[in-house]
Structures are given as C-alpha cells and as structure tokens.
Amino acid sequence: MPQIHVSGRLGDHDPTTALRQVVDYERWADASEAVRSVHVEHRDDGSSISFWEVTFRKGLMRWSERDGFDAAAGFATFDLIEGDPHVFKGSWRVATEGSECVLIMEAEFDLGMPSLSHILDPIAIEAVEDAVASVLRGLFGEDTRIEYAGAAAAATRVTQGGIG
C-alpha cells in the first residue's frame, strides 16, 4: 500500500499548540488552494467526523474520515469512513528536536484502482504530499521546512494549483 510521510520543521513553536493547529481541519481551506472545503462535526467522545472536498487533477475528491486527538500523547489519527479514496488513514504526531518543533504526518493512501496503481499511485502520493506541505506553510509560514520520505521523496516537487 502506498505510504505518505511529510514532516514540517516549524522552528520555535509550542508542540501542543502546533498539533492543535494542524488538526483544526476547518482552517485547511484557508491555508491551501488544494482544499476546497472541510466541515467538522465534533462528537461527545472527543472524536470528530470531517467531510472533505479537495481538488485533484481537474476534478474533485470527496470523503469523510473519523478523527481522533490526544494532546497529552502528542498524537492525532484519521481514518477514512467513505469517499473517493479506497484507503486513507494515518496520523499526525509532534516531536521536538532541540528547540525545534516538528510535525509529522504518516498515512496510507490507495485510490483503489489496482490495474492503474503503477501510474496513479505516484501522482496521488505526490499530490497529497504537496497539499500537506502547502497547508503546513499556510498555517506556520513560508519558512517551514518540509521533508518527505518514501517513494515520492525523490520525485520533483511540483504543485499544479491543487492536488495533482
């Protein structure tokens, strides 16, 4: 299954505040052109359900996901409920390295088209990585240093006015 790994090095930010900001998903539409809209419904148990509409290539992808947040552990999770991707689940975590705050997003993503996966997966992974990088810079400033891991890390980073 395709893996996505994006880290944002934020400099001197409070780790808990930074994690809260990145999982405040309704802010993402203001932080990135790729994200058209996000609506979040908060649950009594502390979790939430978010509904996403994101530009992908020349169309839209829509999905809903279950989101969890544990500030004390410095960890947040997301897991697809339904929508255009076949699989989209992962986590955000926060770490400190010296005085630097680092946000890390790791996810599994699959469009669910096995016969085209060798063509579409690299495009989709890069598109998600670029969108996450755009959000991190939109939320924390253009000087946020972005790092990628996995297969798409060696690919040239190109943003085309949305995801893909």
Helices and strands as residue ranges (DSSP letters): E 3-11, H 15-22, G 25-27, H 28-31, E 35-42, E 48-56, E 59-70, E 75-83, E 87-97, E 100-110, G 114-116, H 117-140, E 145-149, G 151-154
